[in-house]
Amino acid sequence: MTTTTNPDAIVNEIQIMAQPEQVFQALIEPSKVVQWWGQVGTYRCTKFQADLRAGGKWSSSGIGPDGGPFEVYGEYLEVDAPRLLVYTWIASWTGDAKTVVRCELIAKENGTLLRIRHSGLSAYPELAQKYQGWPRLLEWLRDYLETGATVDTREKARLT
């Protein structure tokens, strides 16, 4: 995994041993998202909805690290399955700050290179630190696709 930052964006890349179609589906399919997005002590997505088309809305909600609710939502700007997904991002913990997430899925001989670029941060410089969780989220996604690890199995492993 690599992470680069500049005043406007955080870029994370991760190699996943799964085909781009599988990675793309894990990013947008509600039944899959709630299986991999979260861990005890951090946050857990319990509901995900997606109207997968340019102009379509998406939303996720769940339980935050403090035990309270969280919500993240936005609108799809570009959808080119299974290569590209671009959407706005508005999180309940950041007020009305609207940023943009660009997911590029690049087929490789041994799977998929997933590049996430979270931009628009220069308009909200205080938020850059709040978006340092992408590496953890991408590791959850990779573990789900490569080993079948879910929020529940991570939770059980952590507690034993």
Secondary structure in CASP SS format (residue, H / E / C, confidence):
PFRMAT SS
TARGET T0000
AUTHOR 0000-0000-0000
METHOD secondary structure of the structure
MODEL  1
M C 1.00
T E 1.00
T E 1.00
T E 1.00
T E 1.00
N C 1.00
P C 1.00
D C 1.00
A E 1.00
I E 1.00
V E 1.00
N E 1.00
E E 1.00
I E 1.00
Q E 1.00
I E 1.00
M C 1.00
A C 1.00
Q C 1.00
P H 1.00
E H 1.00
Q H 1.00
V H 1.00
F H 1.00
Q H 1.00
A H 1.00
L H 1.00
I H 1.00
E C 1.00
P H 1.00
S H 1.00
K H 1.00
V H 1.00
V H 1.00
Q H 1.00
W H 1.00
W C 1.00
G E 1.00
Q E 1.00
V C 1.00
G C 1.00
T C 1.00
Y E 1.00
R E 1.00
C E 1.00
T E 1.00
K E 1.00
F E 1.00
Q E 1.00
A E 1.00
D C 1.00
L C 1.00
R C 1.00
A C 1.00
G C 1.00
G C 1.00
K E 1.00
W E 1.00
S E 1.00
S E 1.00
S E 1.00
G E 1.00
I E 1.00
G C 1.00
P C 1.00
D C 1.00
G C 1.00
G C 1.00
P E 1.00
F E 1.00
E E 1.00
V E 1.00
Y E 1.00
G E 1.00
E E 1.00
Y E 1.00
L E 1.00
E E 1.00
V E 1.00
D E 1.00
A C 1.00
P C 1.00
R C 1.00
L E 1.00
L E 1.00
V E 1.00
Y E 1.00
T E 1.00
W E 1.00
I E 1.00
A E 1.00
S H 1.00
W H 1.00
T H 1.00
G C 1.00
D C 1.00
A C 1.00
K C 1.00
T E 1.00
V E 1.00
V E 1.00
R E 1.00
C E 1.00
E E 1.00
L E 1.00
I E 1.00
A E 1.00
K E 1.00
E C 1.00
N C 1.00
G E 1.00
T E 1.00
L E 1.00
L E 1.00
R E 1.00
I E 1.00
R E 1.00
H E 1.00
S E 1.00
G C 1.00
L H 1.00
S H 1.00
A H 1.00
Y C 1.00
P H 1.00
E H 1.00
L H 1.00
A H 1.00
Q H 1.00
K H 1.00
Y H 1.00
Q C 1.00
G C 1.00
W H 1.00
P H 1.00
R H 1.00
L H 1.00
L H 1.00
E H 1.00
W H 1.00
L H 1.00
R H 1.00
D H 1.00
Y H 1.00
L H 1.00
E H 1.00
T H 1.00
G C 1.00
A C 1.00
T C 1.00
V H 1.00
D H 1.00
T H 1.00
R H 1.00
E H 1.00
K H 1.00
A H 1.00
R H 1.00
L H 1.00
T C 1.00
END
